[in-house]
Amino acid sequence: MSNLMKPWQANWYRFKRLNPNKEVIVMLLILGACSLVFFFLPSSKDKHIARVETQLRLFTESQKGRIATVAEVNAIRGAHSIVARRIDGAPTLYLFMPNPNNVAILGRLHDLNSGIDGYTVILIPVPELNSPTSERALGMCFLRSNDWKMSDLISVASDIRPRMQEIDVHWAKVSELDKKLIHDKLEANKAVLATIGNMGALVLDGKRGYLKPDNFHVFEYLQKIQELRKIEGKTPAATE
């Protein structure tokens, strides 16, 4: 009986027969590690996206701008604004006006050479003592009950000086309560502008935001956004 194997000894013997040698174990570990490394390596798609995003960042910095933080984007989106033009599926261009952006660009909203074609355009009016007429023309667009509309602003924007009297007539009809409302909204927007270092424009597409001192060269952003959306398999940036 003493020569007979106990149950646990038999099990251990069978386990040792199935147990691979050290060389096989090492080989399997190496293959597993290589698989993990390969899995985490960036794909050609990821590299392409990173390359275009780097181009956009460098271009933004060359224009004395920078990548917008989430907090800055939220602050701008939460400012008192008026929609100058909306295009479904298009990236959004936020413009602080009248300073440092010229209200005259609104008169070219539908001009392909204006550089802002293809964007949803949202205006954020701010105080400007040197341009009281432009400030009033922008501020009155806050008032839904007023007879001054965005279409009126766009019609006078390209050459606002000859239309000063017309704007003043409309402004005279605004109640003191509404004038205070406009003033308060302009001041609140001025505070938002100060938090972003007085940048005058934001190009926003999804989570990507680019702050710029002005609206110049935004067409280049639209081209890169188109490229990024194509790489990611998303709907191309809409245009009019």
Secondary structure, DSSP 8 states (H G I E B T S, - for coil): -TTS--HHHHHHHHHHHHS--HHHHHHHHHHHHHHHHHHHS--HHHHHHHHHHHHHHHHHHHTT-EE--HHHHHHHHTS--EEEE--TT--EEEEEETTTS-GGGGGGTT-GGGS-TTSEEEEEE---TT-HHHHHHHHGGG-TTSS--HHHHHHHHTT-GGGHHHHHHHHHTS-HHHHHHHHHHHHHHHHHHHHTTT--EEEEETTEEEEESSSTTHHHHHHHHHHHHHHHT-------
